[in-house]
Amino acid sequence: MRRALLLLALAGCASFRTVTAPPGDLEDYRAFRVAAYEGTRLARAQNYLEQHPEGAFADEVRKAFEEEEPKFFERASESREGALRYLGDLPRGPHAVACVALLVALDSNMQDAELRDLARQVRNEDAKLETAAVQRRAVGETILSAVGVLLDENVYGVRRDETPPAFRTLMNGRSPQTWGQAPPRREEDLFFLLPTRPERESRLLTVIIDVEEKDGVVTGGRISGSDMFVRWAEADQIVKLDPSELDDRTEAQVHAQQRLEGALERRFGGPSCPDLRRDRELYHRACGGWEALVVAGAAAGAEDVILIRGPRGRKAATP
């Protein structure tokens, strides 16, 4: 795999990318390249970027779209017919809403009901895209916010009913209660969609947060989930991954490692925190009474785990 990635990085020519690109990636790229009419070309470019945001030809297609779409809109905005053509070709385009507003401003001859229907379609599509984006962002935000709370030294060395409000909010989840004793376990179901072809595919990640305790006080927190790193990478990168494929699992683990190293840097980034990794551990450091451990599951369906332990005995040492 490393050799293949190295060859891909070194080869800059389109012919090599054509050979190595996945079939769906190459098919959509070719559809974009052979389009004669500008509107069709831009529509296929947008489709390619939605389906393959990290595709072999993504940089080339994105550059073409960003250069050509504003000019296409500028010409379309010169007439009512041009605005209608833009909406026909790019109903989800960056200037779709502007074209609807332009039709209204030009006192369009379209029937009011037809114009309202067109505007509603554009708004509905924008709302769907935004909702899908919010759902995907929620995956990483849930994991990283839990890590952030577990890095608070005030969480440790106290009973659960003495933990700070942020910790109780984390463990209560959607419950509005922020007082009293936090529950020792929380399960959160996170649903999101991938814009795959021919239909969007739904995903579910169940994130589980467990509290570790010893002698009645909090000593650590555990974040886990079946194929959690694969689902996280899918949501962040908007790309379909197969947890049963070694290359896909490796890609997801690299993504998780990069994101988590940034989050853990403030506690474990100093020279006094040695790298203790072994076996399937993606991250393992311990220093100053703290420990962070990130372990990837061995196979599809297995749990990926993020474990954080804080300094013990802090309460006993407080006068």
HELIX and SHEET records of a PDB file:
HELIX    1   1 ARG A    2  LEU A   10  1                                   9    
HELIX    2   2 ALA A   14  THR A   20  1                                   7    
HELIX    3   3 PRO A   23  VAL A   34  1                                  12    
HELIX    4   4 GLU A   38  GLN A   51  1                                  14    
HELIX    5   5 ALA A   58  ALA A   76  1                                  19    
HELIX    6   6 ARG A   80  ASP A   89  1                                  10    
HELIX    7   7 ALA A   96  ALA A  105  1                                  10    
HELIX    8   8 ASP A  112  LEU A  150  1                                  39    
HELIX    9   9 GLU A  153  VAL A  155  5                                   3    
HELIX   10  10 ARG A  160  GLU A  162  5                                   3    
HELIX   11  11 PRO A  165  ASN A  172  1                                   8    
HELIX   12  12 MET A  228  GLN A  237  1                                  10    
HELIX   13  13 LEU A  246  PHE A  268  1                                  23    
SHEET    1   A 6 ARG A 185  LEU A 194  0                                        
SHEET    2   A 6 GLU A 201  LYS A 214 -1                                        
SHEET    3   A 6 VAL A 217  SER A 226 -1                                        
SHEET    4   A 6 GLU A 303  ARG A 309 -1                                        
SHEET    5   A 6 TRP A 290  VAL A 295 -1                                        
SHEET    6   A 6 GLU A 281  CYS A 287 -1                                        
END                                                                             
